[in-house]
Amino acid sequence: MLAGVDMSVAVVYYSKTGRTRRVTQYIKEKLGEQGFRVDVYEVRHTREYARMFLHLNPRLILETLSSREIEIEVVPSFDPRSFDIVAIGSPIWYERVVPAIKTFVSRYRNMLTQPVACFTTSTLRRDYASGFRSLLESLGYRVIDCVSIHDPDRGREVVEKLVTEIVDYLKTRR
């Protein structure tokens, strides 16, 4: 039985290599199968990083390791009040959430009062999601679940866990 399209989810993400984008599309597909309306928003840099190896890009390294905000494009038509829950996805660079997502969550912290689910993508088998959760909670977000995804093509069970948490949360709100 479908949950009903009266419930809506926003998935906000950044992806440089396509890994986080693939996870986002899978989440959208799975939530759509459950009958939820899902809108996807990609956060973009005003000035994207050069097409070189990520670990050889000096600006990327500086922005990732510093705590300052960077310039991001306005996320078109994103109104956090229009959604019952927001999922936020970030790759991990140098053991940190990427600068674009860090800037996004900082800027939206007082506007986004809905519950948040989060996910991180990385090639390393480490729990980066707990750090992302700590960042979000320090900014006042109410996090219902956060998962680390190491391999988006083979780690579907981790994504399924996140989707299940989102669905279970939304079902209790109906």
N, C-alpha and C positions, 0 to 999 in steps of 0.2 A: 504494500500500500504506500502510495506517495504521500509525503509530508504536506504538500500543498505549496503552491507558489506564492502564498501570502507571506511567506518568510523569505528573507533575503540575506545574502552573504556577499561581502566585498572581499576580494583577494587582491592585496597590494603587494607588489614584489619588485625587485631589481634583479636583472640578469645580464651579465657580460658575456658569458660563454654559452648560454642556452640551457644549462642544467636546471637552474631555478625556474626558468620558464616552463620546462617540461613537467616539473613537479606541479607547478601552478595549473597547467592545463589538465593534468590528471585529477587534481582536487576539484576543479570546475566540473569536469565530466562526472565524477563520482557524486558530488552534491546535486548536480542536475538530474542524475538518475533517481535521486531521492525526492525530486520534485521541488527543490529550492531554486529560487532565482539567484543566479550567481553573476556578478559583474567583476571583471578583472581590470586592474589598473597597474600599469607599469610606471614605476618611478624612473625618471631619466635625469642624467646630469645635464646641466646647461652646456658644459664642455666635456664631451665624452673622452675617455682615456684612449690613448693611441693603441693601435692594433699590434702591440708587441706582447711578449710573454708578460703576464701580470706581475711576476716577481722581479722583472727588470724595468719596471716603469717607475721612475723617481717620484712623479706627482702622485701616483696611486699609493705608493708606500708612505709618503708624507701625509697625505690626507687620511689614510687608514689609521696610521699610528697616532695622529694628533686627535684632539678631542673637539676641534672646531667644526662648525657646520660648513657645508659646501653649498654651492649654488645648484639647485635642482629646478627642473621645469615644474610649473604648476600642474598638478595631476588633473587633467581635464574632466569636468563634470563630476568629480568625486565630492559627494556630500555625505559625511559619515553618519548624519542623522537618518539617512535613507535606508540604513541596514540594521539588521538585528544582531549581527556579529561581523567582525572584521578579522580576516586571516592575513598575517603579514609574513612574507618570506624574504630571506636574505641569504646570499652566499656568505661564506666566511673567508676573510682574507687576513692573514697574519693573526689568526685566532680571535678576530673581531668581526662584528657585524659591519657590512660595507658602509662607507660614508653616506651614500644616497639614502639608505634606509635609516641610518642613525639620524640624519637630518630630518627625514620625513616624520619619524616618531617624535622627535623633539618639537617640531612645528605643530603637529596635530594633537599634542598631549592634552590640551584644554578643550578641544573640540570633539574628540573621539571618546565618548563616554560609554559606548557599547563594549561588551566583553570582547576580548581579543584572543585569537589562537595564533601561534607563531610556529615557524619552521625555519630551519637552517639547512643549507646544503654545503657539503664539503667532501673532498676526496679522502680526508682522514677520518678514521673511525674513532671520533671523540665526541663527547657530549657538549657541543657548543650551544645547544638549545637552552640549557640552564643559565648560561651567561646572558643570552638574549632575553630570557624571561626576567632575570634580575634587572637588566636595563629597563625593560618596559615597566616593571613594577616600581622601580625607583622614580619613574616619570608619572606615576599615578594610574597606569593602565591596570585593568582587571583581567588577568590572564587565566583562561580556563584550561589551556593545554599548550605545550610547546614540545616539538620533536626535532631531533637531529636526523638528517637523511644523508647517508654516505654514498649511496648509489641509487639514483632516481630510477634506473631501469630494473634493478633487481630488488630494491628496497621498498617495494609496493606495500608490504605489510606495515611498515612504519607510517606511510602516508594513510593507509586504511585506518590505523589507530587514530590519527588526527581527525580524519573525516568522521569517524564514529563518535568522537568526543564532541565535534561540532553538531552533528545530527542529534545526539542525545541531549545536548544543551538546548537546542532549538525546540525539540519536542516537549521539553518541560515548560517552555514559554508559551505554548499554544493554549 
